Amino acid sequence: MRPQKETNIVSNGSVKRSDDHHENNGIVKYRECRKNHAANIGGYAVDGCREFMASGEEGTSASLKCAACNCHRNFHRREEVINESYYDCSSNSSTRK
């Protein structure tokens, strides 16, 4: 057996491997619920939940359940928000031609 790779738990509950080659300078948000509630009858129907809201404290199993729709966090669309530096693109600078 090979040794397992070291993992770090991120504050939003996700797991990041320590051997990742790129830096994640952002935070993760979970958006609309994509659970198909009519899959068992061959249809497609979502509940309309727009954003994941944890049911409990961070670190508990309740933190993985949405308070709005009662679905697991994995059913919600994951979105990584990358921190970008602020750039002033205004044309207030004076340049001579």
Biopython code that builds the backbone (N, CA, C, O; Angstrom):
import numpy as np
from Bio.PDB.StructureBuilder import StructureBuilder

atoms = [
    (1, "MET", "N", (0.827, -1.183, 0.000)),
    (1, "MET", "CA", (0.000, 0.000, 0.000)),
    (1, "MET", "C", (0.866, 1.240, 0.000)),
    (1, "MET", "O", (1.902, 1.300, 0.663)),
    (2, "ARG", "N", (0.422, 2.229, -0.758)),
    (2, "ARG", "CA", (1.136, 3.494, -0.788)),
    (2, "ARG", "C", (0.655, 4.380, 0.355)),
    (2, "ARG", "O", (-0.490, 4.262, 0.791)),
    (3, "PRO", "N", (1.516, 5.261, 0.841)),
    (3, "PRO", "CA", (1.075, 6.172, 1.906)),
    (3, "PRO", "C", (0.061, 7.165, 1.356)),
    (3, "PRO", "O", (0.138, 7.574, 0.197)),
    (4, "GLN", "N", (-0.883, 7.543, 2.194)),
    (4, "GLN", "CA", (-1.900, 8.494, 1.771)),
    (4, "GLN", "C", (-1.306, 9.883, 1.696)),
    (4, "GLN", "O", (-0.386, 10.228, 2.437)),
    (5, "LYS", "N", (-1.864, 10.692, 0.764)),
    (5, "LYS", "CA", (-1.410, 12.065, 0.632)),
    (5, "LYS", "C", (-1.980, 12.887, 1.775)),
    (5, "LYS", "O", (-3.105, 12.669, 2.224)),
    (6, "GLU", "N", (-1.184, 13.827, 2.228)),
    (6, "GLU", "CA", (-1.620, 14.679, 3.332)),
    (6, "GLU", "C", (-2.711, 15.631, 2.849)),
    (6, "GLU", "O", (-2.606, 16.202, 1.764)),
    (7, "THR", "N", (-3.753, 15.797, 3.653)),
    (7, "THR", "CA", (-4.837, 16.703, 3.297)),
    (7, "THR", "C", (-5.010, 17.753, 4.374)),
    (7, "THR", "O", (-4.707, 17.526, 5.546)),
    (8, "ASN", "N", (-5.497, 18.896, 3.957)),
    (8, "ASN", "CA", (-5.800, 19.986, 4.878)),
    (8, "ASN", "C", (-7.279, 20.304, 4.773)),
    (8, "ASN", "O", (-7.824, 20.350, 3.670)),
    (9, "ILE", "N", (-7.935, 20.522, 5.900)),
    (9, "ILE", "CA", (-9.347, 20.868, 5.878)),
    (9, "ILE", "C", (-9.463, 22.384, 5.828)),
    (9, "ILE", "O", (-8.910, 23.091, 6.670)),
    (10, "VAL", "N", (-10.194, 22.875, 4.823)),
    (10, "VAL", "CA", (-10.398, 24.297, 4.625)),
    (10, "VAL", "C", (-11.606, 24.723, 5.448)),
    (10, "VAL", "O", (-12.455, 23.889, 5.763)),
    (11, "SER", "N", (-11.704, 25.997, 5.804)),
    (11, "SER", "CA", (-12.740, 26.469, 6.721)),
    (11, "SER", "C", (-14.163, 26.259, 6.216)),
    (11, "SER", "O", (-15.088, 26.207, 7.026)),
    (12, "ASN", "N", (-14.373, 26.137, 4.897)),
    (12, "ASN", "CA", (-15.729, 25.940, 4.395)),
    (12, "ASN", "C", (-16.115, 24.467, 4.335)),
    (12, "ASN", "O", (-17.164, 24.128, 3.787)),
    (13, "GLY", "N", (-15.296, 23.599, 4.883)),
    (13, "GLY", "CA", (-15.622, 22.184, 4.948)),
    (13, "GLY", "C", (-15.034, 21.363, 3.821)),
    (13, "GLY", "O", (-15.111, 20.135, 3.861)),
    (14, "SER", "N", (-14.449, 21.997, 2.817)),
    (14, "SER", "CA", (-13.868, 21.232, 1.726)),
    (14, "SER", "C", (-12.469, 20.775, 2.110)),
    (14, "SER", "O", (-11.877, 21.278, 3.065)),
    (15, "VAL", "N", (-11.957, 19.830, 1.365)),
    (15, "VAL", "CA", (-10.646, 19.265, 1.654)),
    (15, "VAL", "C", (-9.705, 19.620, 0.517)),
    (15, "VAL", "O", (-10.067, 19.503, -0.653)),
    (16, "LYS", "N", (-8.503, 20.052, 0.858)),
    (16, "LYS", "CA", (-7.504, 20.410, -0.141)),
    (16, "LYS", "C", (-6.272, 19.559, 0.086)),
    (16, "LYS", "O", (-5.776, 19.477, 1.210)),
    (17, "ARG", "N", (-5.773, 18.927, -0.956)),
    (17, "ARG", "CA", (-4.544, 18.145, -0.848)),
    (17, "ARG", "C", (-3.354, 19.080, -0.789)),
    (17, "ARG", "O", (-3.342, 20.137, -1.419)),
    (18, "SER", "N", (-2.365, 18.680, -0.031)),
    (18, "SER", "CA", (-1.193, 19.527, 0.140)),
    (18, "SER", "C", (-0.283, 19.514, -1.080)),
    (18, "SER", "O", (0.614, 20.351, -1.175)),
    (19, "ASP", "N", (-0.485, 18.589, -2.017)),
    (19, "ASP", "CA", (0.374, 18.532, -3.194)),
    (19, "ASP", "C", (-0.241, 19.241, -4.393)),
    (19, "ASP", "O", (0.214, 19.044, -5.519)),
    (20, "ASP", "N", (-1.272, 20.066, -4.174)),
    (20, "ASP", "CA", (-1.847, 20.832, -5.275)),
    (20, "ASP", "C", (-0.787, 21.781, -5.807)),
    (20, "ASP", "O", (-0.043, 22.393, -5.041)),
    (21, "HIS", "N", (-0.727, 21.897, -7.133)),
    (21, "HIS", "CA", (0.306, 22.713, -7.744)),
    (21, "HIS", "C", (-0.119, 24.155, -7.952)),
    (21, "HIS", "O", (0.727, 25.002, -8.239)),
    (22, "HIS", "N", (-1.382, 24.458, -7.817)),
    (22, "HIS", "CA", (-1.834, 25.829, -7.992)),
    (22, "HIS", "C", (-2.425, 26.343, -6.687)),
    (22, "HIS", "O", (-2.977, 25.581, -5.893)),
    (23, "GLU", "N", (-2.300, 27.626, -6.484)),
    (23, "GLU", "CA", (-2.811, 28.251, -5.270)),
    (23, "GLU", "C", (-4.254, 28.665, -5.482)),
    (23, "GLU", "O", (-4.600, 29.201, -6.535)),
    (24, "ASN", "N", (-5.088, 28.425, -4.503)),
    (24, "ASN", "CA", (-6.467, 28.876, -4.532)),
    (24, "ASN", "C", (-6.545, 30.120, -3.667)),
    (24, "ASN", "O", (-6.574, 30.031, -2.439)),
    (25, "ASN", "N", (-6.578, 31.274, -4.306)),
    (25, "ASN", "CA", (-6.584, 32.527, -3.568)),
    (25, "ASN", "C", (-7.991, 33.023, -3.300)),
    (25, "ASN", "O", (-8.170, 34.173, -2.898)),
    (26, "GLY", "N", (-8.986, 32.190, -3.510)),
    (26, "GLY", "CA", (-10.352, 32.629, -3.330)),
    (26, "GLY", "C", (-11.079, 31.825, -2.284)),
    (26, "GLY", "O", (-10.490, 31.027, -1.554)),
    (27, "ILE", "N", (-12.368, 32.055, -2.230)),
    (27, "ILE", "CA", (-13.225, 31.316, -1.323)),
    (27, "ILE", "C", (-14.241, 30.550, -2.148)),
    (27, "ILE", "O", (-14.468, 30.866, -3.316)),
    (28, "VAL", "N", (-14.845, 29.555, -1.548)),
    (28, "VAL", "CA", (-15.824, 28.728, -2.247)),
    (28, "VAL", "C", (-17.208, 29.072, -1.735)),
    (28, "VAL", "O", (-17.438, 29.128, -0.527)),
    (29, "LYS", "N", (-18.133, 29.304, -2.664)),
    (29, "LYS", "CA", (-19.532, 29.538, -2.318)),
    (29, "LYS", "C", (-20.365, 28.482, -3.017)),
    (29, "LYS", "O", (-20.020, 28.019, -4.104)),
    (30, "TYR", "N", (-21.448, 28.110, -2.393)),
    (30, "TYR", "CA", (-22.352, 27.135, -2.979)),
    (30, "TYR", "C", (-23.634, 27.856, -3.351)),
    (30, "TYR", "O", (-24.288, 28.447, -2.492)),
    (31, "ARG", "N", (-23.995, 27.810, -4.619)),
    (31, "ARG", "CA", (-25.120, 28.583, -5.147)),
    (31, "ARG", "C", (-26.381, 27.736, -5.226)),
    (31, "ARG", "O", (-26.698, 27.006, -4.286)),
    (32, "GLU", "N", (-27.097, 27.825, -6.327)),
    (32, "GLU", "CA", (-28.426, 27.216, -6.442)),
    (32, "GLU", "C", (-28.383, 25.694, -6.350)),
    (32, "GLU", "O", (-27.404, 25.050, -6.730)),
    (33, "CYS", "N", (-29.477, 25.144, -5.831)),
    (33, "CYS", "CA", (-29.604, 23.700, -5.666)),
    (33, "CYS", "C", (-29.936, 23.070, -7.014)),
    (33, "CYS", "O", (-30.805, 23.557, -7.737)),
    (34, "ARG", "N", (-29.252, 22.002, -7.342)),
    (34, "ARG", "CA", (-29.466, 21.308, -8.618)),
    (34, "ARG", "C", (-30.080, 19.929, -8.437)),
    (34, "ARG", "O", (-30.087, 19.131, -9.375)),
    (35, "LYS", "N", (-30.591, 19.636, -7.261)),
    (35, "LYS", "CA", (-31.169, 18.316, -7.021)),
    (35, "LYS", "C", (-32.440, 18.156, -7.846)),
    (35, "LYS", "O", (-33.326, 19.010, -7.819)),
    (36, "ASN", "N", (-32.515, 17.052, -8.576)),
    (36, "ASN", "CA", (-33.688, 16.747, -9.389)),
    (36, "ASN", "C", (-34.666, 15.952, -8.530)),
    (36, "ASN", "O", (-34.459, 14.765, -8.278)),
    (37, "HIS", "N", (-35.719, 16.606, -8.090)),
    (37, "HIS", "CA", (-36.688, 15.969, -7.198)),
    (37, "HIS", "C", (-37.639, 15.032, -7.934)),
    (37, "HIS", "O", (-38.352, 14.257, -7.297)),
    (38, "ALA", "N", (-37.663, 15.088, -9.260)),
    (38, "ALA", "CA", (-38.566, 14.234, -10.034)),
    (38, "ALA", "C", (-37.824, 13.142, -10.791)),
    (38, "ALA", "O", (-38.379, 12.552, -11.718)),
    (39, "ALA", "N", (-36.586, 12.865, -10.415)),
    (39, "ALA", "CA", (-35.787, 11.866, -11.129)),
    (39, "ALA", "C", (-36.392, 10.472, -11.032)),
    (39, "ALA", "O", (-36.287, 9.687, -11.975)),
    (40, "ASN", "N", (-37.022, 10.154, -9.911)),
    (40, "ASN", "CA", (-37.566, 8.800, -9.742)),
    (40, "ASN", "C", (-38.766, 8.521, -10.645)),
    (40, "ASN", "O", (-39.125, 7.359, -10.836)),
    (41, "ILE", "N", (-39.393, 9.552, -11.203)),
    (41, "ILE", "CA", (-40.505, 9.341, -12.146)),
    (41, "ILE", "C", (-40.111, 9.718, -13.571)),
    (41, "ILE", "O", (-40.962, 9.769, -14.459)),
    (42, "GLY", "N", (-38.823, 9.982, -13.791)),
    (42, "GLY", "CA", (-38.321, 10.276, -15.127)),
    (42, "GLY", "C", (-38.474, 11.726, -15.545)),
    (42, "GLY", "O", (-38.334, 12.039, -16.727)),
    (43, "GLY", "N", (-38.753, 12.600, -14.624)),
    (43, "GLY", "CA", (-38.926, 14.013, -14.946)),
    (43, "GLY", "C", (-37.764, 14.855, -14.463)),
    (43, "GLY", "O", (-36.727, 14.340, -14.046)),
    (44, "TYR", "N", (-37.962, 16.167, -14.529)),
    (44, "TYR", "CA", (-36.949, 17.097, -14.055)),
    (44, "TYR", "C", (-37.647, 18.234, -13.318)),
    (44, "TYR", "O", (-38.451, 18.955, -13.909)),
    (45, "ALA", "N", (-37.351, 18.396, -12.058)),
    (45, "ALA", "CA", (-37.921, 19.480, -11.257)),
    (45, "ALA", "C", (-36.950, 19.843, -10.142)),
    (45, "ALA", "O", (-36.549, 18.990, -9.350)),
    (46, "VAL", "N", (-36.578, 21.113, -10.091)),
    (46, "VAL", "CA", (-35.728, 21.603, -9.008)),
    (46, "VAL", "C", (-36.587, 22.427, -8.058)),
    (46, "VAL", "O", (-37.661, 22.900, -8.431)),
    (47, "ASP", "N", (-36.109, 22.596, -6.828)),
    (47, "ASP", "CA", (-36.939, 23.246, -5.812)),
    (47, "ASP", "C", (-36.850, 24.765, -5.787)),
    (47, "ASP", "O", (-37.665, 25.409, -5.127)),
    (48, "GLY", "N", (-35.892, 25.352, -6.479)),
    (48, "GLY", "CA", (-35.791, 26.808, -6.532)),
    (48, "GLY", "C", (-34.907, 27.422, -5.466)),
    (48, "GLY", "O", (-34.841, 28.646, -5.359)),
    (49, "CYS", "N", (-34.230, 26.614, -4.678)),
    (49, "CYS", "CA", (-33.317, 27.132, -3.662)),
    (49, "CYS", "C", (-32.171, 27.844, -4.375)),
    (49, "CYS", "O", (-31.520, 27.253, -5.237)),
    (50, "ARG", "N", (-31.919, 29.090, -4.032)),
    (50, "ARG", "CA", (-30.942, 29.908, -4.753)),
    (50, "ARG", "C", (-29.529, 29.879, -4.178)),
    (50, "ARG", "O", (-28.570, 30.134, -4.906)),
    (51, "GLU", "N", (-29.380, 29.575, -2.888)),
    (51, "GLU", "CA", (-28.044, 29.559, -2.296)),
    (51, "GLU", "C", (-28.019, 28.664, -1.066)),
    (51, "GLU", "O", (-28.985, 28.604, -0.305)),
    (52, "PHE", "N", (-26.904, 27.974, -0.885)),
    (52, "PHE", "CA", (-26.738, 27.074, 0.253)),
    (52, "PHE", "C", (-26.592, 27.868, 1.547)),
    (52, "PHE", "O", (-25.792, 28.800, 1.631)),
    (53, "MET", "N", (-27.375, 27.486, 2.552)),
    (53, "MET", "CA", (-27.253, 28.050, 3.898)),
    (53, "MET", "C", (-27.114, 26.877, 4.862)),
    (53, "MET", "O", (-28.019, 26.050, 4.968)),
    (54, "ALA", "N", (-26.002, 26.804, 5.554)),
    (54, "ALA", "CA", (-25.740, 25.680, 6.456)),
    (54, "ALA", "C", (-26.757, 25.634, 7.587)),
    (54, "ALA", "O", (-27.141, 26.670, 8.131)),
    (55, "SER", "N", (-27.188, 24.428, 7.936)),
    (55, "SER", "CA", (-28.174, 24.237, 9.007)),
    (55, "SER", "C", (-27.564, 24.296, 10.397)),
    (55, "SER", "O", (-28.265, 24.577, 11.369)),
    (56, "GLY", "N", (-26.267, 24.034, 10.504)),
    (56, "GLY", "CA", (-25.651, 23.965, 11.829)),
    (56, "GLY", "C", (-24.291, 24.615, 11.880)),
    (56, "GLY", "O", (-23.850, 25.264, 10.932)),
    (57, "GLU", "N", (-23.641, 24.429, 13.000)),
    (57, "GLU", "CA", (-22.311, 24.982, 13.237)),
    (57, "GLU", "C", (-21.277, 24.329, 12.325)),
    (57, "GLU", "O", (-21.419, 23.166, 11.945)),
    (58, "GLU", "N", (-20.247, 25.078, 11.981)),
    (58, "GLU", "CA", (-19.164, 24.555, 11.158)),
    (58, "GLU", "C", (-18.479, 23.403, 11.876)),
    (58, "GLU", "O", (-18.190, 23.484, 13.070)),
    (59, "GLY", "N", (-18.224, 22.330, 11.138)),
    (59, "GLY", "CA", (-17.579, 21.158, 11.713)),
    (59, "GLY", "C", (-18.547, 20.072, 12.122)),
    (59, "GLY", "O", (-18.121, 18.965, 12.452)),
    (60, "THR", "N", (-19.839, 20.356, 12.111)),
    (60, "THR", "CA", (-20.840, 19.341, 12.446)),
    (60, "THR", "C", (-21.456, 18.794, 11.167)),
    (60, "THR", "O", (-21.315, 19.395, 10.101)),
    (61, "SER", "N", (-22.132, 17.665, 11.267)),
    (61, "SER", "CA", (-22.779, 17.098, 10.080)),
    (61, "SER", "C", (-23.925, 17.979, 9.600)),
    (61, "SER", "O", (-24.268, 17.949, 8.418)),
    (62, "ALA", "N", (-24.515, 18.755, 10.485)),
    (62, "ALA", "CA", (-25.602, 19.658, 10.097)),
    (62, "ALA", "C", (-25.108, 20.794, 9.212)),
    (62, "ALA", "O", (-25.905, 21.402, 8.498)),
    (63, "SER", "N", (-23.818, 21.094, 9.240)),
    (63, "SER", "CA", (-23.283, 22.169, 8.405)),
    (63, "SER", "C", (-23.254, 21.784, 6.931)),
    (63, "SER", "O", (-23.055, 22.645, 6.074)),
    (64, "LEU", "N", (-23.451, 20.503, 6.622)),
    (64, "LEU", "CA", (-23.473, 20.044, 5.234)),
    (64, "LEU", "C", (-24.889, 19.951, 4.677)),
    (64, "LEU", "O", (-25.077, 19.546, 3.529)),
    (65, "LYS", "N", (-25.881, 20.318, 5.474)),
    (65, "LYS", "CA", (-27.284, 20.251, 5.065)),
    (65, "LYS", "C", (-27.815, 21.669, 4.909)),
    (65, "LYS", "O", (-27.580, 22.513, 5.774)),
    (66, "CYS", "N", (-28.529, 21.943, 3.816)),
    (66, "CYS", "CA", (-29.053, 23.276, 3.545)),
    (66, "CYS", "C", (-30.286, 23.543, 4.400)),
    (66, "CYS", "O", (-31.200, 22.721, 4.459)),
    (67, "ALA", "N", (-30.306, 24.692, 5.058)),
    (67, "ALA", "CA", (-31.444, 25.059, 5.897)),
    (67, "ALA", "C", (-32.664, 25.413, 5.054)),
    (67, "ALA", "O", (-33.794, 25.279, 5.525)),
    (68, "ALA", "N", (-32.461, 25.861, 3.821)),
    (68, "ALA", "CA", (-33.574, 26.282, 2.975)),
    (68, "ALA", "C", (-34.277, 25.109, 2.297)),
    (68, "ALA", "O", (-35.506, 25.039, 2.301)),
    (69, "CYS", "N", (-33.508, 24.188, 1.714)),
    (69, "CYS", "CA", (-34.125, 23.116, 0.922)),
    (69, "CYS", "C", (-33.932, 21.724, 1.515)),
    (69, "CYS", "O", (-34.498, 20.757, 1.005)),
    (70, "ASN", "N", (-33.141, 21.602, 2.586)),
    (70, "ASN", "CA", (-32.906, 20.338, 3.280)),
    (70, "ASN", "C", (-32.075, 19.343, 2.464)),
    (70, "ASN", "O", (-32.084, 18.148, 2.760)),
    (71, "CYS", "N", (-31.363, 19.818, 1.450)),
    (71, "CYS", "CA", (-30.510, 18.963, 0.619)),
    (71, "CYS", "C", (-29.066, 19.032, 1.111)),
    (71, "CYS", "O", (-28.687, 19.967, 1.816)),
    (72, "HIS", "N", (-28.266, 18.033, 0.734)),
    (72, "HIS", "CA", (-26.841, 18.031, 1.049)),
    (72, "HIS", "C", (-26.144, 19.100, 0.218)),
    (72, "HIS", "O", (-26.604, 19.449, -0.869)),
    (73, "ARG", "N", (-25.035, 19.616, 0.730)),
    (73, "ARG", "CA", (-24.289, 20.682, 0.057)),
    (73, "ARG", "C", (-23.825, 20.279, -1.339)),
    (73, "ARG", "O", (-23.688, 21.140, -2.208)),
    (74, "ASN", "N", (-23.578, 18.982, -1.576)),
    (74, "ASN", "CA", (-23.104, 18.529, -2.880)),
    (74, "ASN", "C", (-24.110, 18.767, -4.002)),
    (74, "ASN", "O", (-23.723, 18.797, -5.170)),
    (75, "PHE", "N", (-25.388, 18.936, -3.677)),
    (75, "PHE", "CA", (-26.383, 19.212, -4.707)),
    (75, "PHE", "C", (-26.337, 20.664, -5.176)),
    (75, "PHE", "O", (-26.925, 20.995, -6.206)),
    (76, "HIS", "N", (-25.659, 21.520, -4.451)),
    (76, "HIS", "CA", (-25.586, 22.936, -4.798)),
    (76, "HIS", "C", (-24.385, 23.191, -5.696)),
    (76, "HIS", "O", (-23.328, 22.580, -5.534)),
    (77, "ARG", "N", (-24.566, 24.108, -6.652)),
    (77, "ARG", "CA", (-23.495, 24.443, -7.600)),
    (77, "ARG", "C", (-22.343, 25.113, -6.853)),
    (77, "ARG", "O", (-22.537, 26.095, -6.138)),
    (78, "ARG", "N", (-21.151, 24.568, -7.032)),
    (78, "ARG", "CA", (-19.948, 25.089, -6.377)),
    (78, "ARG", "C", (-19.358, 26.201, -7.236)),
    (78, "ARG", "O", (-19.201, 26.048, -8.448)),
    (79, "GLU", "N", (-19.036, 27.307, -6.603)),
    (79, "GLU", "CA", (-18.453, 28.443, -7.311)),
    (79, "GLU", "C", (-17.243, 28.933, -6.533)),
    (79, "GLU", "O", (-17.341, 29.256, -5.349)),
    (80, "GLU", "N", (-16.101, 28.985, -7.208)),
    (80, "GLU", "CA", (-14.886, 29.489, -6.578)),
    (80, "GLU", "C", (-14.754, 30.964, -6.913)),
    (80, "GLU", "O", (-14.691, 31.342, -8.083)),
    (81, "VAL", "N", (-14.712, 31.786, -5.888)),
    (81, "VAL", "CA", (-14.571, 33.224, -6.061)),
    (81, "VAL", "C", (-13.107, 33.550, -5.843)),
    (81, "VAL", "O", (-12.577, 33.369, -4.747)),
    (82, "ILE", "N", (-12.459, 34.029, -6.884)),
    (82, "ILE", "CA", (-11.028, 34.316, -6.830)),
    (82, "ILE", "C", (-10.829, 35.762, -6.409)),
    (82, "ILE", "O", (-11.441, 36.672, -6.967)),
    (83, "ASN", "N", (-9.974, 35.963, -5.426)),
    (83, "ASN", "CA", (-9.657, 37.326, -4.988)),
    (83, "ASN", "C", (-8.821, 37.997, -6.058)),
    (83, "ASN", "O", (-7.740, 37.524, -6.406)),
    (84, "GLU", "N", (-9.331, 39.100, -6.574)),
    (84, "GLU", "CA", (-8.607, 39.845, -7.594)),
    (84, "GLU", "C", (-8.173, 41.176, -7.006)),
    (84, "GLU", "O", (-8.879, 41.769, -6.190)),
    (85, "SER", "N", (-7.023, 41.630, -7.423)),
    (85, "SER", "CA", (-6.555, 42.929, -6.966)),
    (85, "SER", "C", (-7.386, 44.018, -7.618)),
    (85, "SER", "O", (-7.896, 43.836, -8.724)),
    (86, "TYR", "N", (-7.523, 45.123, -6.954)),
    (86, "TYR", "CA", (-8.292, 46.240, -7.471)),
    (86, "TYR", "C", (-7.410, 47.050, -8.409)),
    (86, "TYR", "O", (-6.309, 47.459, -8.039)),
    (87, "TYR", "N", (-7.893, 47.280, -9.617)),
    (87, "TYR", "CA", (-7.191, 48.089, -10.592)),
    (87, "TYR", "C", (-8.060, 49.274, -10.962)),
    (87, "TYR", "O", (-9.234, 49.105, -11.291)),
    (88, "ASP", "N", (-7.497, 50.471, -10.913)),
    (88, "ASP", "CA", (-8.220, 51.673, -11.291)),
    (88, "ASP", "C", (-8.022, 51.885, -12.782)),
    (88, "ASP", "O", (-6.914, 52.173, -13.234)),
    (89, "CYS", "N", (-9.088, 51.745, -13.536)),
    (89, "CYS", "CA", (-9.017, 51.873, -14.987)),
    (89, "CYS", "C", (-9.623, 53.186, -15.459)),
    (89, "CYS", "O", (-9.955, 53.327, -16.636)),
    (90, "SER", "N", (-9.770, 54.137, -14.565)),
    (90, "SER", "CA", (-10.353, 55.417, -14.960)),
    (90, "SER", "C", (-9.372, 56.169, -15.843)),
    (90, "SER", "O", (-8.163, 55.945, -15.783)),
    (91, "SER", "N", (-9.907, 57.063, -16.661)),
    (91, "SER", "CA", (-9.072, 57.811, -17.604)),
    (91, "SER", "C", (-8.766, 59.202, -17.064)),
    (91, "SER", "O", (-8.782, 60.170, -17.825)),
    (92, "ASN", "N", (-8.493, 59.320, -15.793)),
    (92, "ASN", "CA", (-8.182, 60.604, -15.181)),
    (92, "ASN", "C", (-6.727, 61.004, -15.362)),
    (92, "ASN", "O", (-6.359, 62.137, -15.049)),
    (93, "SER", "N", (-5.910, 60.119, -15.849)),
    (93, "SER", "CA", (-4.500, 60.451, -16.030)),
    (93, "SER", "C", (-4.330, 61.308, -17.274)),
    (93, "SER", "O", (-5.035, 61.115, -18.264)),
    (94, "SER", "N", (-3.412, 62.238, -17.229)),
    (94, "SER", "CA", (-3.190, 63.124, -18.375)),
    (94, "SER", "C", (-1.976, 62.627, -19.149)),
    (94, "SER", "O", (-0.881, 62.506, -18.599)),
    (95, "THR", "N", (-2.177, 62.349, -20.402)),
    (95, "THR", "CA", (-1.086, 61.916, -21.272)),
    (95, "THR", "C", (-0.980, 62.881, -22.428)),
    (95, "THR", "O", (-1.996, 63.370, -22.922)),
    (96, "ARG", "N", (0.217, 63.161, -22.864)),
    (96, "ARG", "CA", (0.443, 64.076, -23.987)),
    (96, "ARG", "C", (0.730, 63.267, -25.228)),
    (96, "ARG", "O", (1.423, 62.251, -25.195)),
    (97, "LYS", "N", (0.182, 63.742, -26.309)),
    (97, "LYS", "CA", (0.405, 63.062, -27.594)),
    (97, "LYS", "C", (1.240, 63.915, -28.493)),
    (97, "LYS", "O", (1.537, 63.517, -29.619)),
]
sb = StructureBuilder()
sb.init_structure("model")
sb.init_model(0)
sb.init_chain("A")
sb.init_seg("    ")
for serial, (resi, resn, name, xyz) in enumerate(atoms, 1):
    if name == "N":
        sb.init_residue(resn, " ", resi, " ")
    sb.init_atom(name, np.array(xyz, "f"), 0.0, 1.0, " ", f" {name:<3s}", serial, name[0])
structure = sb.get_structure()
